[in-house]
């Protein structure tokens, strides 16, 4: 089962004051990644609670979405240890998705990282790892030898150590796993209802990596007023966005206020997530015993 096709439980945002610098922003239809908010040396750190359907049963799930600016080495698209270097690095926005849920005697650990070019919010690269007691699956989608390639490494027969070229049809391109960031521009526009057709690479978050994961599909994005929703983090005016593909329809709710944090997610594949808390946090500096209280 591909788990990054999520359903939602209910989500909410922290108070506006938690954002500090978020009170002033560019807004509108401009690229939200260019806002000075992302230069404050912190990350958008959001925690979610919900459920995942697995083996015919509902599993309690904890998830995190982390959005942060990062400097990448152009030639390798990995983090620059030296920070920004003129001519050598580019500014990127990184989205990390993490989810954990128990399945009896073992636990699933899933993570996807999507790197966006800050100037355009075009996806540069995606990586995904899935681990549990049966084995490890790893996927990389990115440029290699002049092509956009999908590399899969898995413990499943027929899926291990496979590399194929991704071929995009003409038209706008989106990645399903990037949607918690990519969809925000439709929220920022303030227009509803809106309907758009795009090509979309399916989610990579799964213990399996079937060949279908390498093939973009046609998707319809529908934007509407989501009304006021109540979630663990509070009550919020929202924008609802549905993403329909041949596999099914997934729904997302975003706060109508900048930076348009995702409030809820609901997918056809059986995952429900709801925002519990969001904050600006330099989380990499909080690794001492007891720092987990920052997540409560």
ZALUM-350481 format. One record per residue (C-alpha): x, y, z; residue in three letters. Coordinates in steps of 0.25 Angstrom, whole numbers, padded with zeros to 4 digits, always signed. Layout:
BEGIN
XYZALA/...
***
This chain:
BEGIN
+0000+0000+0000UNK/+0005+0014-0003UNK/+0003+0022+0009UNK/+0006+0036+0004UNK/-0008+0036-0001UNK/-0014+0040+0012UNK/-0027+0042+0018UNK/-0029+0052+0030UNK/-0034+0052+0044UNK/-0034+0067+0047UNK/-0023+0077+0048UNK/-0021+0091+0053UNK/-0011+0102+0055UNK/-0004+0109+0066UNK/-0008+0123+0069UNK/-0003+0134+0060UNK/+0007+0139+0070UNK/+0014+0126+0070UNK/+0019+0130+0056UNK/+0026+0143+0060UNK/+0031+0148+0047UNK/+0019+0141+0040UNK/+0011+0154+0043UNK/+0017+0161+0031UNK/+0019+0154+0018UNK/+0018+0155+0003UNK/+0005+0147+0002UNK/-0003+0148-0011UNK/+0000+0139-0022UNK/+0015+0141-0021UNK/+0025+0129-0018UNK/+0023+0128-0003UNK/+0037+0122-0002UNK/+0043+0135-0005UNK/+0037+0141+0007UNK/+0047+0146+0018UNK/+0041+0136+0028UNK/+0049+0125+0023UNK/+0062+0133+0026UNK/+0060+0133+0041UNK/+0069+0121+0043UNK/+0057+0112+0048UNK/+0048+0102+0042UNK/+0033+0101+0041UNK/+0031+0089+0050UNK/+0017+0083+0050UNK/+0013+0070+0057UNK/+0000+0062+0054UNK/-0008+0051+0060UNK/-0017+0041+0052UNK/-0018+0027+0047UNK/-0013+0018+0036UNK/-0020+0006+0030UNK/-0011-0006+0030UNK/-0014-0021+0029UNK/-0029-0018+0030UNK/-0028-0010+0043UNK/-0027+0004+0047UNK/-0013+0008+0054UNK/-0011+0020+0062UNK/-0001+0029+0055UNK/+0008+0040+0058UNK/+0014+0049+0047UNK/+0023+0061+0045UNK/+0024+0071+0034UNK/+0036+0080+0034UNK/+0039+0091+0024UNK/+0052+0099+0024UNK/+0062+0106+0015UNK/+0075+0099+0012UNK/+0087+0102+0003UNK/+0090+0090-0007UNK/+0102+0087-0015UNK/+0097+0089-0029UNK/+0105+0077-0035UNK/+0100+0067-0025UNK/+0087+0073-0019UNK/+0092+0070-0005UNK/+0093+0079+0007UNK/+0105+0089+0007UNK/+0114+0087+0019UNK/+0120+0101+0016UNK/+0107+0108+0015UNK/+0104+0117+0003UNK/+0116+0117-0007UNK/+0114+0127-0019UNK/+0114+0119-0032UNK/+0114+0105-0025UNK/+0101+0105-0017UNK/+0086+0108-0019UNK/+0076+0112-0009UNK/+0065+0101-0007UNK/+0053+0098+0002UNK/+0053+0085+0008UNK/+0040+0077+0012UNK/+0042+0065+0021UNK/+0030+0056+0024UNK/+0032+0046+0035UNK/+0021+0035+0040UNK/+0022+0024+0050UNK/+0011+0014+0053UNK/+0011+0000+0061UNK/+0007-0013+0054UNK/+0007-0023+0065UNK/+0021-0027+0068UNK/+0028-0017+0059UNK/+0027-0003+0055UNK/+0027+0004+0042UNK/+0036+0016+0040UNK/+0034+0025+0028UNK/+0041+0037+0023UNK/+0040+0045+0010UNK/+0049+0057+0007UNK/+0046+0067-0005UNK/+0055+0078-0009UNK/+0050+0090-0016UNK/+0058+0101-0023UNK/+0054+0113-0015UNK/+0053+0122-0027UNK/+0043+0114-0034UNK/+0038+0104-0024UNK/+0041+0093-0035UNK/+0044+0080-0029UNK/+0059+0077-0031UNK/+0059+0063-0024UNK/+0052+0053-0015UNK/+0057+0042-0006UNK/+0048+0032+0002UNK/+0052+0022+0012UNK/+0043+0011+0018UNK/+0047+0002+0030UNK/+0041-0008+0038UNK/+0045-0022+0043UNK/+0044-0029+0030UNK/+0054-0020+0022UNK/+0057-0006+0016UNK/+0052+0001+0004UNK/+0059+0013-0002UNK/+0055+0022-0014UNK/+0062+0033-0020UNK/+0056+0042-0031UNK/+0065+0052-0037UNK/+0075+0055-0049UNK/+0086+0045-0053UNK/+0094+0045-0065UNK/+0085+0056-0072UNK/+0072+0049-0069UNK/+0062+0049-0058UNK/+0063+0035-0052UNK/+0055+0027-0042UNK/+0064+0018-0034UNK/+0058+0007-0025UNK/+0065-0002-0015UNK/+0056-0012-0008UNK/+0056-0025-0001UNK/+0044-0029-0011UNK/+0047-0038-0023UNK/+0046-0030-0036UNK/+0047-0017-0029UNK/+0061-0017-0023UNK/+0072-0009-0030UNK/+0064-0004-0041UNK/+0066+0009-0049UNK/+0057+0015-0059UNK/+0055+0028-0066UNK/+0043+0036-0063UNK/+0037+0042-0075UNK/+0028+0054-0073UNK/+0016+0058-0083UNK/+0015+0072-0087UNK/+0009+0081-0076UNK/+0010+0085-0062UNK/+0017+0075-0053UNK/+0015+0072-0038UNK/+0020+0061-0028UNK/+0009+0055-0019UNK/+0019+0055-0008UNK/+0021+0070-0010UNK/+0007+0074-0009UNK/+0007+0079+0006UNK/+0016+0091+0000UNK/+0012+0091-0015UNK/-0003+0093-0012UNK/+0000+0105-0004UNK/+0000+0114-0016UNK/-0014+0111-0019UNK/-0018+0115-0005UNK/-0009+0128-0006UNK/-0017+0132-0019UNK/-0030+0133-0010UNK/-0038+0129-0022UNK/-0049+0118-0021UNK/-0054+0110-0027UNK/-0043+0107-0036UNK/-0040+0094-0044UNK/-0027+0091-0051UNK/-0021+0079-0058UNK/-0007+0075-0056UNK/+0003+0063-0058UNK/+0006+0056-0044UNK/+0017+0046-0040UNK/+0010+0037-0030UNK/+0014+0036-0016UNK/+0027+0028-0013UNK/+0024+0026+0002UNK/+0022+0011+0003UNK/+0029-0002+0007UNK/+0028-0006-0008UNK/+0032+0001-0021UNK/+0024-0004-0032UNK/+0027+0001-0046UNK/+0014+0009-0046UNK/+0021+0018-0036UNK/+0031+0023-0048UNK/+0019+0027-0057UNK/+0013+0041-0056UNK/-0002+0041-0056UNK/-0012+0052-0060UNK/-0018+0059-0047UNK/-0029+0069-0045UNK/-0028+0079-0034UNK/-0040+0085-0029UNK/-0040+0097-0019UNK/-0052+0101-0011UNK/-0055+0109+0002UNK/-0053+0099+0013UNK/-0060+0107+0024UNK/-0056+0107+0038UNK/-0051+0094+0043UNK/-0047+0090+0057UNK/-0035+0081+0059UNK/-0026+0078+0071UNK/-0018+0091+0069UNK/-0031+0100+0069UNK/-0042+0105+0060UNK/-0037+0111+0046UNK/-0043+0117+0034UNK/-0038+0108+0023UNK/-0037+0105+0008UNK/-0040+0091+0003UNK/-0033+0085-0008UNK/-0036+0071-0014UNK/-0026+0064-0023UNK/-0033+0053-0032UNK/-0025+0043-0040UNK/-0028+0029-0046UNK/-0025+0023-0032UNK/-0035+0031-0025UNK/-0037+0045-0018UNK/-0029+0051-0007UNK/-0033+0064+0001UNK/-0025+0074+0008UNK/-0029+0086+0017UNK/-0020+0098+0018UNK/-0020+0110+0027UNK/-0024+0122+0019UNK/-0014+0131+0026UNK/+0001+0131+0022UNK/+0009+0122+0022UNK/-0003+0113+0019UNK/+0000+0102+0028UNK/-0007+0089+0025UNK/-0018+0086+0035UNK/-0024+0073+0031UNK/-0021+0062+0021UNK/-0030+0051+0016UNK/-0026+0040+0006UNK/-0033+0029-0001UNK/-0022+0019+0003UNK/-0026+0020+0018UNK/-0018+0030+0025UNK/-0024+0041+0033UNK/-0015+0052+0039UNK/-0019+0064+0047UNK/-0010+0076+0052UNK/-0007+0076+0066UNK/+0003+0087+0067UNK/+0012+0096+0058UNK/+0023+0105+0062UNK/+0036+0112+0057UNK/+0047+0103+0063UNK/+0062+0101+0061UNK/+0059+0087+0064UNK/+0073+0082+0061UNK/+0078+0090+0073UNK/+0068+0083+0083UNK/+0073+0069+0084UNK/+0075+0068+0100UNK/+0067+0059+0109UNK/+0054+0066+0112UNK/+0054+0075+0099UNK/+0043+0066+0094UNK/+0034+0075+0103UNK/+0035+0085+0091UNK/+0026+0076+0083UNK/+0015+0076+0093UNK/
***
